[in-house]
Amino acid sequence: MFSPTEEQQALRDGIGPFCETINEGHIERDGRAEFDHDAWKLLRSSGILGLPFGEQWGGLGQDLVTTMFVLEGFGHDCRDGGLIFSTTTHVVSTGVPLSRFGSAALKDRYLPAICDGSLIGSHAISEPGSGSDALAMRTTAGKVDGGWILSGSKTFISNAPVADLMVVYARSDANAGPLGITAFLVDTSTPGFSVGRPIPKMGLKTSPMAEVFLDDCFVPDDHVIGSRGMGFLVLDHVMKWEILCSFIVNVGEMAHRVERCVDYAKQRHQFGRPIGANQSVANRIVDMLVATETARKWLYDTADKLQRGETITTDLAISKLVASEANLSTALAAVNVFGGNGYMAEYGLEKDVRNAVGGTIYSGTSDIQRSRIAAMLTLPTS
């Protein structure tokens, strides 16, 4: 089981003071579906945006597990779930592939701005007709002199309305299967690149989402991340980080939820005694704790395996499945512990439920994760 060092704990503790300011008005911002630019400025000064990136670019040079531990603390201390989601999207979707696969020139040009948050990042994978099937993407990348012409559209793109940079995955070879996808770093001010109106959604409302349109958008050769045909490999690396970093945030949120429920169960009296004296309430909170600790263990153990270079296909699918469903179940349980108060917006718990539903869908739905696990068990597929 992961046990933090003093240095790791100090990094995590440093995030708390920033969250105190960010938490002011978080329920109202959620109601307005408003990205908090002032909160983003606070995050820029916190160092969290540069956690896993080299010091030569202004980052903190931390490994995956340390990055996760700090992000878990962010989830515990910050009540603006959408802002957290935009943060992990920025770090993982743009910074991670650029750091791992980008050319030296591309990293020198853009990683400092990613680390300090002066440019906001995003990535474009999903398309209207493909959903979780990344290999079915129809956005094309045609080779021309000096670069590529990108044509097509993407949907469900988090951060799109506020992004300055976007990693776009497009099909560069129609007949090469997984080797026909290439990743491109696109400046969102490029002619031919446009963003649709923000898409209203159920949860994570303060993390803006929109469609992206690519109308003969020219991207120079030196903005290819990796090389031609490496897009699926880049995406595979990104998805590992995305699941581990996004859902360890949820573990922090779950831990905070358990603490709130314990306090409430002690203080709230019904029929002459605290509600925590009722076995049904106590058992519900115990189940929340078990779900939280189970998700935490799966995520850190999987990250440790990844850092040791081990295969984590099954572990990652289990981690994502366990953590996302635990986040949703504990959010619903917390509403029940708080009763009528839990149903009211002012307590923030109904928002937790709406936010948690998304986790069972993005980064591969729960059904997709079960299918992956079944495939690794060599169960028949037809």
Secondary structure as UniProt FT lines:
FT   HELIX           6..13
FT   TURN            14..15
FT   HELIX           16..22
FT   TURN            23..25
FT   HELIX           26..32
FT   HELIX           37..46
FT   HELIX           48..50
FT   TURN            51..52
FT   HELIX           55..57
FT   HELIX           64..77
FT   HELIX           81..89
FT   HELIX           90..95
FT   HELIX           96..101
FT   HELIX           104..116
FT   STRAND          121..124
FT   TURN            128..132
FT   HELIX           134..136
FT   STRAND          140..144
FT   TURN            145..146
FT   STRAND          147..158
FT   HELIX           160..162
FT   STRAND          165..171
FT   TURN            174..175
FT   HELIX           177..180
FT   STRAND          181..187
FT   TURN            188..189
FT   TURN            191..192
FT   STRAND          193..195
FT   TURN            205..206
FT   STRAND          209..220
FT   HELIX           221..223
FT   STRAND          224..225
FT   TURN            228..229
FT   HELIX           231..267
FT   STRAND          269..270
FT   TURN            271..272
FT   STRAND          273..274
FT   HELIX           275..277
FT   HELIX           279..307
FT   TURN            308..309
FT   HELIX           313..338
FT   HELIX           340..343
FT   HELIX           345..347
FT   HELIX           349..359
FT   TURN            360..363
FT   HELIX           366..376
FT   TURN            377..378
//
